[in-house]
Amino acid sequence: MELLDTRLLILAFTAAVGYGLATIGMKLASAQWGMLAGILILLGFFAAMQAEIVLMRGVELGVLYLVIIAAETLIVLSYAFAIGEGLNLRESLGGVLIFAGLIVVLD
């Protein structure tokens, strides 16, 4: 299977969204456990697991990991900025390196 196949990109994005939702749930739980936090964590990890199992049938693990991490990074950082937890310069440069690595791999 080709990495940039639309179906594979949708599955990779689904996995990233799942991890992002689980992370948001964990952030909510860090302040106070609640049903919403638990649901986000469980549904997020379940969605990520299901999508990754299918993806691992046709995509190399290293490439898959980079694609998912890059998409998850965008989701989680967007949430972080939305709740007022931005990045400093050093952390921003680290984030840029994630996307630079993805560009190198997909080239």
C-alpha positions as CSV (number, residue, x, y, z in Angstrom):
1,M,0.0,0.0,0.0
2,E,1.2,3.5,-0.7
3,L,1.6,5.8,2.3
4,L,-0.3,8.7,0.9
5,D,-3.4,6.6,0.0
6,T,-6.4,8.6,1.1
7,R,-7.8,5.7,3.2
8,L,-4.5,5.3,5.1
9,L,-4.3,9.1,5.7
10,I,-7.8,9.0,7.2
11,L,-6.9,6.1,9.4
12,A,-3.7,7.8,10.5
13,F,-5.6,11.0,11.3
14,T,-8.2,8.9,13.2
15,A,-5.4,7.4,15.3
16,A,-4.0,10.9,15.9
17,V,-7.4,12.3,16.9
18,G,-7.9,9.3,19.2
19,Y,-4.6,10.0,21.0
20,G,-5.4,13.7,21.0
21,L,-8.8,13.0,22.7
22,A,-7.2,10.7,25.2
23,T,-4.6,13.5,26.0
24,I,-7.3,16.0,26.5
25,G,-9.2,13.6,28.7
26,M,-6.0,13.1,30.8
27,K,-5.6,16.9,31.1
28,L,-9.2,17.2,32.3
29,A,-8.6,14.3,34.8
30,S,-5.5,16.0,36.1
31,A,-7.7,18.8,37.4
32,Q,-10.6,16.7,38.5
33,W,-11.8,13.2,37.5
34,G,-15.1,13.2,35.8
35,M,-17.2,11.2,33.4
36,L,-16.2,13.3,30.4
37,A,-12.5,12.8,31.2
38,G,-13.0,9.0,31.4
39,I,-15.0,8.8,28.2
40,L,-12.4,10.9,26.3
41,I,-9.6,8.7,27.5
42,L,-11.4,5.4,26.8
43,L,-12.8,6.4,23.4
44,G,-9.6,8.1,22.4
45,F,-7.4,5.1,23.1
46,F,-9.9,2.7,21.6
47,A,-10.1,4.7,18.3
48,A,-6.3,5.0,18.1
49,M,-5.9,1.3,18.8
50,Q,-8.4,0.2,16.1
51,A,-6.9,2.6,13.5
52,E,-3.3,1.6,14.2
53,I,-4.1,-2.1,14.0
54,V,-5.5,-1.7,10.4
55,L,-2.6,0.7,9.5
56,M,0.1,-1.7,10.6
57,R,-1.1,-4.2,8.0
58,G,0.1,-1.9,5.2
59,V,2.5,0.8,6.5
60,E,5.9,0.4,8.1
61,L,5.9,1.1,11.8
62,G,8.5,3.9,11.8
63,V,6.7,5.9,9.1
64,L,3.3,5.3,10.7
65,Y,4.6,6.5,14.0
66,L,6.0,9.8,12.5
67,V,2.7,10.6,10.7
68,I,0.6,9.9,13.7
69,I,2.9,11.9,16.1
70,A,2.9,14.9,13.7
71,A,-0.9,15.0,13.5
72,E,-1.3,14.4,17.2
73,T,1.2,17.2,17.9
74,L,-1.0,19.6,15.9
75,I,-4.1,18.5,17.7
76,V,-2.7,18.7,21.2
77,L,-0.8,21.9,20.7
78,S,-4.0,23.5,19.3
79,Y,-5.8,22.5,22.5
80,A,-2.9,23.7,24.6
81,F,-3.1,27.1,23.0
82,A,-6.9,27.2,23.4
83,I,-6.6,26.7,27.1
84,G,-3.8,29.2,27.4
85,E,-0.8,26.8,27.7
86,G,1.4,27.9,24.8
87,L,5.0,27.0,24.1
88,N,8.2,29.0,24.6
89,L,10.8,29.4,21.9
90,R,12.7,26.2,22.8
91,E,9.6,24.1,22.9
92,S,8.4,25.5,19.6
93,L,11.7,24.6,17.9
94,G,11.2,21.0,19.2
95,G,7.8,21.0,17.6
96,V,9.3,22.2,14.3
97,L,11.7,19.3,14.4
98,I,8.8,16.9,14.5
99,F,7.4,18.3,11.3
100,A,10.9,18.5,9.7
101,G,11.3,14.8,10.4
102,L,8.0,14.0,8.8
103,I,8.9,16.0,5.7
104,V,12.2,14.1,5.4
105,V,10.4,10.7,5.7
106,L,7.6,11.6,3.2
107,D,9.9,13.1,0.6
